[in-house]
Amino acid sequence: MSLLFALIVTVCALTGEYSDIILGVYQTESGCDSSQRTAH
């Protein structure tokens, strides 16, 4: 079994509903961290 890291953002709509959006899945934690820094 391999370990994967996901970059997930929670979005709140004007109706008050929350949704989780997966921005990417990465093989390493450092790859996920670097993508998070460039995403915003």
C-alpha positions as CSV (number, residue, x, y, z in Angstrom):
1,M,0.0,0.0,0.0
2,S,1.4,3.4,-1.0
3,L,0.8,6.7,0.8
4,L,-0.7,9.6,-1.2
5,F,-1.2,13.2,-0.3
6,A,-4.2,15.3,-1.5
7,L,-4.5,19.1,-1.7
8,I,-8.2,19.8,-0.7
9,V,-10.0,23.2,-0.4
10,T,-13.3,23.6,1.4
11,V,-15.6,26.1,-0.3
12,C,-18.7,27.7,1.3
13,A,-21.4,28.7,-1.2
14,L,-23.7,31.7,-0.7
15,T,-26.4,29.2,0.2
16,G,-24.4,28.1,3.2
17,E,-23.5,24.7,1.7
18,Y,-19.9,23.5,2.1
19,S,-18.1,21.5,-0.6
20,D,-14.6,19.9,-0.6
21,I,-12.7,20.3,-3.9
22,I,-9.6,18.1,-4.6
23,L,-7.0,20.2,-6.3
24,G,-4.5,17.4,-6.8
25,V,-3.1,14.1,-5.5
26,Y,0.7,13.8,-5.0
27,Q,3.2,11.0,-4.3
28,T,5.1,13.1,-1.7
29,E,4.2,15.5,1.0
30,S,6.8,18.0,-0.3
31,G,5.2,17.9,-3.7
32,C,1.8,18.7,-2.1
33,D,3.2,21.5,0.0
34,S,4.9,23.2,-3.0
35,S,1.7,23.0,-5.0
36,Q,-0.3,24.6,-2.1
37,R,2.2,27.5,-2.0
38,T,1.7,28.2,-5.7
39,A,-2.1,27.7,-5.7
40,H,-2.9,31.0,-4.0
